[in-house]
Amino acid sequence: MNVLLFLGLPLLTALAVLLSRSKQQVRVIALIGSLLQIVLALLLLFAFRAERAGNNTAQFLFEQQYPLIQSLNIHFHFGVDGISVSMILLTALVVVAGVLVSWNVEKMTKEFYFLLLLLALGAYGFFISLNLFILFFFLEISVIPKYLLIGIWGSGKKEYCANKLVLMLMFGSALILVGMLGLYFIGGHEFDLVNLSQIIIEPARQTILFPLLFVGFGVFTALFPLHTWVPDGHSSAPTAGSMFLAGISMKLGGYGCLRVAIYLLPEGAKQYADIIILLSSIAILYGAFVTMMQRDLKYINAYSSISHVGFSLLAMGMLTQTAITGALMQMISHGLMTALFFAVIGMIYDRTHTRMVDEMGGLMKVMPFITTVLFIVGLCSLGLPGLSGFVAEMTVFVGSWQNDDLFHRIATIAAAMSIVVTAVYILRAVTRTAMGPITNSDFAELKDAHWNEKWAAIILLAGIISIGIAPGWLNDLLAPGAEIISNRIAGK
């Protein structure tokens, strides 16, 4: 399996979009390209599983290396493990759903789809890169489309929100760059992830480098208190932009925290673990309680994302294999769930022209498909068994509880208690939106989901339900990578 296809396919699709002559051609080309990405991701999954079944125990499979700047040890080094494969699957699902949800975009259609595909290219490149310089390069590529999507196609205070998002992400990037250069000079002028993992770095130096890398990547994944770009960015972004921001972009940060900061600097991770747990616990409870105060559906989902991403960061701080597996499961579950939530909010807004819960009601009567999906994704958010949220959060709690001291137990209990708050704001928002009498006479004439919207929802629902009902396949993908990271932490 040639993993470079994950760079070539979105790039070729983006170029074909730019060369197309009509809006309909743009949409069709983008849809075909995104569907091919799903096919390619599934082929990668099957090929990866076949290699593992054939007793190929290499840490990374399908590796490819090409020199770029040999004097600086910068080279293209690509490969995947189970963690990478799962993130690629998530990206492919969100990409095709985002393309479908954006089917009726009329303003600068060609440029809109080009930026979506450029964002997908950055995400794929980030997840397959095994050289820190190239990984950082693709991380920065993914920032550009976010700014333009919000600044051009956004709503509300879009210029302010776009600038705030980029400034905060660039601050995170600056920390990552400094930490990465520190690794480069301390590690014998080496950027390669595999080679760096074999170098023993003094604990004192890890104590300096770890917060730079973890906080830098943490900005991308809404680490408290550097999370303030999330509600503003999500609320002003167009629907597909919000889906990509929450579903994919925030996962780049979580992936970097694990793959780079914790994996390469395990002693530093142990030094700062309690701080990570404390900040994550605050984020979980803060996000949940602030969400209760919101009346705008997008702000509800944005602040809820801060709380849900907190579960992943909490699990990373716990440093057990089960907790790390749970962190990865939560990242994937949250990516699917929040992308679908933003998609449904966009469908509702396109019809009602409001996102305020208090201005809606009775939409189940006129939009049964959209509101049914809203109920399902809401139940996933509050951790209903049978859906991905339950599996991910339970894995986080079990892994966290394996630490038997009082501090870790209290943090685990506090995180678990937030589920009650989540149930309150989710059920209140969903029932007020969908149930009861129709509050606005104009709503009686609204139409239900179109074909493209139905397929976008079905694709994301398939991922949520497949993880919720049969999580074994995802656990089999993630557990070996989590074991390698936990063994590094344990010094094995």
matplotlib code that plots the C-alpha trace (Angstrom):
import matplotlib.pyplot as plt

x = [0.0, 1.5, 0.6, 1.6, -1.8, -3.3, -1.3, -1.8, -5.5, -6.7, -4.1, -5.2, -8.9, -8.1, -6.4, -9.3, -11.7, -9.7, -9.7, -13.4, -15.7, -19.0, -20.3, -21.9, -18.6, -16.9, -19.3, -19.2, -15.4, -15.1, -17.6, -15.9, -12.5, -13.8, -15.5, -12.3, -10.6, -13.0, -12.2, -8.5, -8.8, -10.7, -8.1, -5.5, -7.4, -7.7, -4.1, -2.9, -5.0, -3.7, -0.1, -0.7, -2.5, 0.6, 2.7, 4.3, 5.2, 7.0, 5.9, 5.1, 4.0, 4.2, 7.2, 8.7, 11.6, 12.9, 15.7, 14.8, 17.7, 20.2, 22.6, 19.9, 18.5, 15.2, 13.6, 10.2, 9.5, 6.0, 4.4, 1.4, 0.5, -3.0, -3.3, -2.6, -4.9, -7.8, -7.2, -7.1, -10.4, -11.9, -10.6, -12.0, -15.5, -15.5, -14.2, -17.0, -19.7, -18.4, -18.5, -22.1, -23.3, -21.7, -23.5, -25.5, -22.7, -23.0, -20.4, -17.0, -17.8, -14.6, -12.4, -14.5, -14.1, -10.4, -9.8, -11.7, -9.5, -6.4, -7.4, -7.8, -4.3, -2.8, -4.5, -3.5, 0.1, 0.2, -1.0, 1.4, 4.5, 7.3, 9.7, 9.0, 9.9, 7.5, 4.8, 5.1, 4.9, 1.6, 0.3, 0.9, -0.8, -3.9, -4.0, -4.4, -7.8, -9.3, -8.5, -9.9, -13.0, -14.0, -13.0, -14.7, -17.6, -18.2, -20.9, -21.1, -17.8, -16.0, -13.0, -12.4, -12.9, -10.7, -7.9, -8.2, -8.1, -5.0, -3.1, -3.7, -2.8, 0.3, 1.2, 0.9, 2.9, 5.7, 5.9, 6.0, 8.8, 10.9, 10.4, 11.0, 14.3, 15.3, 14.7, 16.7, 19.8, 19.7, 18.9, 22.0, 20.6, 17.7, 14.1, 13.1, 10.5, 11.7, 15.4, 14.5, 12.6, 15.8, 17.8, 17.9, 17.3, 18.2, 15.1, 16.2, 16.0, 12.7, 11.3, 12.1, 11.0, 7.9, 5.7, 6.7, 5.5, 2.5, 1.2, 1.9, -0.1, -2.6, -3.6, -4.8, -6.9, -8.4, -6.2, -7.5, -7.0, -5.9, -9.2, -10.9, -10.5, -12.8, -16.3, -15.6, -14.1, -16.8, -19.7, -18.4, -17.3, -19.5, -21.0, -18.3, -15.6, -17.0, -17.1, -13.5, -12.3, -13.9, -13.8, -10.3, -8.2, -8.6, -7.4, -4.1, -3.3, -4.3, -2.3, 0.7, 0.5, 0.6, 2.9, 5.4, 5.3, 4.5, 6.1, 9.4, 9.6, 8.1, 10.0, 8.7, 5.2, 5.5, 6.7, 3.7, 1.1, -0.7, -0.9, -2.4, -4.9, -5.8, -6.2, -8.2, -10.6, -11.2, -11.9, -14.3, -16.4, -16.0, -17.0, -20.1, -21.3, -20.7, -22.6, -25.6, -25.7, -25.7, -28.8, -27.1, -26.8, -23.3, -22.1, -23.6, -21.7, -18.5, -18.3, -19.4, -16.4, -14.1, -15.5, -15.4, -11.8, -10.9, -11.6, -8.8, -6.4, -7.3, -6.6, -3.3, -2.3, -3.3, -0.4, -1.9, -2.3, -6.0, -6.4, -4.2, -6.4, -9.4, -7.9, -7.6, -11.1, -12.5, -10.7, -12.2, -15.7, -15.7, -14.5, -17.5, -20.0, -19.2, -18.9, -22.4, -23.7, -22.4, -23.8, -27.3, -27.1, -26.3, -29.3, -31.6, -30.1, -30.5, -34.2, -35.1, -32.4, -31.8, -29.6, -31.3, -32.9, -35.6, -36.8, -37.4, -39.8, -41.8, -39.4, -39.9, -43.2, -41.7, -38.1, -38.3, -35.0, -33.0, -34.4, -34.0, -30.3, -30.1, -31.5, -29.0, -26.0, -27.2, -27.5, -24.0, -22.7, -24.1, -22.7, -25.6, -24.6, -24.6, -23.0, -19.3, -19.4, -20.2, -17.3, -14.8, -15.7, -15.9, -12.4, -11.1, -12.7, -11.5, -8.0, -8.0, -9.3, -6.2, -4.3, -5.2, -4.1, -6.6, -5.7, -6.3, -9.5, -11.0, -10.2, -11.8, -15.0, -15.2, -14.9, -17.6, -19.9, -19.8, -21.9, -24.9, -24.4, -24.0, -27.3, -29.0, -27.9, -28.2, -31.7, -32.9, -31.5, -32.7, -36.2, -36.8, -35.7, -37.6, -40.5, -43.6, -45.8, -44.4, -43.5, -43.2, -45.9, -43.3, -41.7, -44.8, -43.6, -40.1, -38.6, -36.8, -33.2, -32.2, -30.4, -26.9, -27.7, -29.1, -26.0, -23.7, -25.6, -25.7, -21.9, -21.1, -23.8, -22.3, -19.0, -20.6, -22.8, -20.1, -17.8, -20.7, -21.9, -18.7, -15.7, -13.3, -12.1, -11.1, -9.5, -7.4, -6.2, -5.4, -4.2, -0.8, 0.2, -1.1, 1.0, 4.2, 3.6, 2.8, 5.9, 8.0, 6.5, 7.2, 10.8, 10.5]
y = [0.0, 3.3, 5.9, 8.7, 8.2, 10.1, 13.2, 12.7, 12.1, 15.2, 17.3, 16.1, 16.6, 20.1, 20.9, 19.4, 21.6, 24.7, 23.7, 23.0, 25.3, 25.2, 25.0, 21.7, 20.3, 21.5, 19.7, 16.5, 16.4, 17.2, 14.5, 11.8, 12.7, 12.5, 9.2, 7.9, 9.0, 6.8, 3.8, 4.4, 4.6, 1.3, -0.3, 0.9, -0.5, -3.9, -3.9, -3.0, -5.7, -8.2, -7.3, -7.6, -11.0, -12.1, -11.4, -8.2, -6.7, -3.6, -0.5, 1.4, -0.2, 0.9, 3.1, 5.3, 7.6, 10.2, 12.7, 16.4, 18.4, 15.7, 18.2, 18.9, 15.4, 16.6, 13.9, 12.7, 9.7, 8.3, 5.3, 4.3, 2.4, 1.6, 5.1, 6.7, 4.4, 5.3, 9.0, 8.7, 6.9, 9.7, 12.3, 10.5, 10.3, 13.9, 15.1, 13.4, 14.5, 18.1, 18.1, 16.8, 19.3, 22.1, 21.1, 24.3, 26.8, 29.4, 32.0, 31.3, 27.6, 26.6, 28.3, 26.9, 23.3, 23.8, 25.0, 22.0, 19.6, 21.5, 21.1, 17.3, 17.2, 18.8, 16.4, 13.3, 14.5, 15.2, 11.7, 9.8, 11.9, 10.3, 13.2, 16.1, 18.8, 17.4, 16.8, 20.5, 21.5, 19.8, 21.1, 24.6, 23.9, 23.0, 26.4, 28.4, 27.0, 27.5, 31.3, 31.7, 29.6, 31.6, 35.0, 34.6, 32.2, 32.7, 34.6, 37.1, 38.6, 36.4, 38.6, 38.9, 35.2, 34.2, 36.4, 35.2, 31.5, 32.0, 34.1, 31.4, 28.6, 30.4, 30.8, 27.1, 26.5, 28.7, 26.6, 23.5, 24.9, 25.8, 22.4, 20.6, 22.5, 21.6, 17.9, 18.4, 19.8, 17.6, 14.5, 14.7, 16.8, 14.4, 15.1, 11.5, 10.3, 6.7, 7.6, 10.2, 7.5, 5.5, 8.4, 8.7, 12.4, 13.5, 14.0, 17.6, 18.5, 16.6, 18.8, 21.9, 20.5, 18.6, 21.7, 23.4, 20.5, 19.5, 23.0, 23.9, 20.9, 21.5, 24.8, 23.0, 20.6, 23.3, 22.7, 24.8, 27.8, 28.2, 27.1, 30.5, 30.3, 27.2, 28.8, 31.8, 29.9, 27.3, 29.8, 31.9, 29.2, 27.8, 24.4, 22.4, 24.6, 23.8, 20.1, 20.2, 22.3, 20.1, 16.8, 16.9, 19.9, 19.5, 15.9, 17.1, 18.6, 15.5, 13.2, 15.5, 15.5, 11.7, 10.9, 13.7, 15.1, 12.0, 9.4, 11.1, 12.7, 10.2, 11.5, 14.9, 13.5, 12.0, 15.3, 17.2, 14.5, 15.9, 19.4, 17.9, 16.0, 19.2, 21.4, 18.6, 18.2, 21.9, 21.9, 19.0, 20.6, 24.2, 23.2, 21.3, 24.1, 26.9, 24.9, 24.9, 28.7, 28.7, 29.2, 29.1, 25.6, 26.2, 27.6, 24.6, 22.2, 24.3, 24.5, 20.9, 20.1, 21.7, 19.3, 16.2, 16.9, 17.3, 13.6, 12.8, 15.1, 13.7, 10.2, 11.3, 12.6, 9.3, 7.6, 4.0, 1.9, 1.6, 5.4, 6.2, 3.8, 5.6, 9.0, 7.9, 6.4, 9.6, 11.6, 9.5, 9.4, 13.2, 13.8, 11.9, 13.1, 16.8, 16.9, 15.4, 17.8, 20.8, 19.3, 19.0, 22.5, 23.8, 22.0, 23.5, 27.0, 26.8, 26.3, 28.3, 31.1, 30.9, 28.9, 30.1, 27.2, 29.5, 30.5, 26.9, 24.1, 21.4, 20.8, 17.0, 17.5, 19.0, 17.7, 14.1, 13.0, 16.0, 16.0, 12.2, 12.6, 15.4, 13.1, 10.3, 12.6, 14.2, 10.8, 9.9, 13.1, 12.2, 8.7, 6.4, 2.7, 1.5, 4.6, 5.6, 8.1, 5.5, 3.2, 6.0, 7.5, 4.2, 3.3, 6.6, 6.1, 2.5, 3.5, 6.4, 4.4, 2.1, 4.8, 4.0, 7.2, 9.8, 12.5, 10.4, 8.9, 12.3, 13.5, 10.4, 10.9, 14.6, 13.8, 11.1, 13.4, 15.8, 13.3, 14.3, 18.0, 16.9, 15.0, 18.2, 20.5, 18.0, 16.9, 20.4, 21.7, 18.8, 18.6, 22.3, 22.3, 19.2, 18.6, 20.5, 22.8, 24.6, 28.1, 29.9, 29.6, 29.9, 26.6, 24.7, 24.9, 23.8, 20.9, 17.9, 16.9, 16.7, 13.7, 15.1, 16.0, 12.5, 10.8, 13.1, 12.1, 8.4, 8.3, 9.8, 7.8, 4.6, 5.4, 6.3, 3.2, 0.8, 1.9, 1.8, -1.7, -3.4, -1.5, -4.4, -3.5, 0.0, -1.3, -3.8, -0.8, 1.5, -0.8, -1.8, 1.8, 2.7, -0.1, 1.2, 4.6, 3.2, 1.0, 4.1, 5.8, 2.7, 2.7, -0.7]
z = [0.0, -1.1, 1.6, -0.7, -2.4, 0.6, -0.6, -4.3, -4.3, -2.5, -4.3, -7.7, -6.7, -5.6, -8.8, -10.8, -8.8, -9.8, -13.5, -13.6, -15.5, -13.6, -10.0, -10.7, -12.0, -8.9, -6.7, -8.6, -8.8, -5.1, -4.2, -6.4, -4.9, -1.4, -2.0, -3.4, -0.2, 1.8, -0.6, -0.2, 3.6, 3.7, 1.5, 3.9, 6.8, 5.1, 4.0, 7.5, 9.1, 6.6, 7.4, 11.1, 10.6, 8.7, 11.8, 10.6, 14.0, 12.7, 14.6, 11.3, 8.1, 4.5, 5.2, 2.5, 2.7, 0.2, 1.0, 1.0, 2.7, 3.7, 5.4, 8.0, 8.1, 6.7, 4.6, 3.6, 5.9, 5.8, 7.4, 9.5, 12.6, 13.9, 15.4, 12.0, 10.2, 12.5, 12.1, 8.4, 8.4, 10.6, 8.2, 5.1, 6.7, 7.7, 4.4, 2.3, 4.8, 4.6, 0.8, 0.9, 3.5, 1.4, -1.8, -2.0, -1.4, -4.1, -3.0, -4.6, -4.9, -6.6, -3.9, -1.1, -2.2, -2.9, 0.7, 2.1, 0.1, 1.1, 4.7, 4.0, 2.4, 5.5, 7.8, 5.8, 5.5, 9.3, 10.2, 7.9, 8.6, 10.6, 10.3, 12.7, 10.1, 7.6, 10.3, 11.3, 7.6, 7.2, 10.5, 9.2, 5.8, 7.7, 9.4, 6.1, 5.0, 8.5, 8.3, 4.9, 5.4, 8.4, 7.1, 3.7, 4.2, 7.9, 9.7, 12.6, 13.7, 11.2, 10.7, 14.4, 15.0, 12.0, 13.3, 16.9, 15.7, 13.6, 16.2, 18.9, 16.6, 15.5, 19.1, 19.5, 16.4, 17.8, 20.9, 18.8, 16.6, 19.6, 21.2, 17.9, 17.4, 20.9, 20.1, 16.9, 18.6, 21.7, 19.7, 17.5, 14.6, 14.1, 13.0, 12.4, 14.9, 14.9, 15.4, 18.1, 20.0, 20.3, 21.8, 25.6, 26.5, 30.0, 32.3, 33.0, 29.3, 28.9, 31.7, 29.5, 26.2, 27.1, 28.1, 24.9, 22.7, 24.8, 25.2, 21.6, 20.3, 23.2, 21.8, 18.7, 20.8, 23.2, 26.2, 29.1, 29.4, 25.8, 24.5, 23.8, 20.0, 19.9, 20.6, 18.5, 15.6, 15.5, 15.8, 12.9, 10.6, 7.8, 8.5, 6.7, 8.3, 11.8, 10.9, 9.8, 12.8, 15.4, 13.6, 12.2, 13.2, 16.9, 16.5, 15.0, 18.4, 20.3, 18.0, 18.3, 22.1, 22.1, 19.2, 19.7, 23.3, 25.4, 23.2, 22.7, 26.2, 28.6, 31.6, 30.9, 30.7, 34.1, 35.5, 34.2, 34.4, 37.5, 35.9, 32.7, 34.8, 36.8, 33.7, 31.9, 34.8, 34.9, 31.2, 31.5, 34.2, 33.0, 29.5, 30.7, 33.0, 30.6, 27.9, 30.2, 29.9, 26.1, 23.9, 20.5, 19.1, 17.7, 21.0, 22.8, 20.6, 20.7, 24.5, 24.7, 22.5, 25.1, 27.7, 25.5, 24.3, 28.0, 28.4, 25.9, 27.6, 31.0, 29.8, 28.4, 31.8, 33.4, 31.4, 31.6, 28.4, 28.8, 29.4, 26.3, 24.2, 25.6, 24.7, 21.1, 21.1, 22.5, 19.8, 17.0, 18.7, 19.3, 15.7, 14.3, 16.8, 16.7, 12.9, 12.7, 15.3, 13.4, 10.2, 11.7, 13.2, 9.7, 8.3, 10.9, 10.4, 6.6, 7.1, 10.2, 9.9, 13.6, 15.9, 19.1, 21.0, 22.5, 19.0, 17.9, 18.7, 17.1, 14.3, 14.6, 12.9, 9.7, 9.7, 11.1, 9.6, 10.7, 14.2, 14.6, 13.8, 16.3, 18.9, 18.1, 18.1, 21.3, 23.0, 21.7, 23.3, 26.7, 26.5, 25.7, 25.4, 21.8, 20.5, 20.3, 23.1, 25.7, 24.6, 24.5, 27.8, 29.6, 28.4, 29.6, 33.1, 33.4, 32.4, 34.7, 37.7, 37.3, 39.2, 42.8, 44.6, 45.9, 43.4, 40.3, 41.7, 42.5, 39.0, 37.5, 39.6, 38.8, 35.1, 35.4, 37.2, 34.2, 32.3, 34.4, 33.4, 29.8, 29.9, 31.2, 28.5, 25.7, 26.5, 27.1, 23.8, 21.8, 23.2, 23.0, 19.4, 18.2, 20.6, 21.5, 19.3, 16.4, 17.8, 14.5, 11.8, 9.1, 10.3, 9.3, 5.6, 6.2, 4.2, 5.6, 4.6, 1.0, -0.5, 0.1, 3.7, 4.4, 3.0, 5.0, 8.2, 7.3, 6.7, 10.0, 11.8, 10.4, 12.1, 15.4, 15.5, 14.3, 17.2, 19.7, 18.8, 17.9, 19.2, 19.0, 15.6, 16.7, 19.9, 17.9, 15.8, 18.7, 21.5, 20.0, 19.5, 23.0, 24.4, 22.7, 24.2, 27.7, 27.5, 26.8, 29.8, 32.0, 30.7, 29.0]

ax = plt.figure().add_subplot(projection="3d")
ax.plot(x, y, z, "-o")
ax.set_aspect("equal")
plt.show()
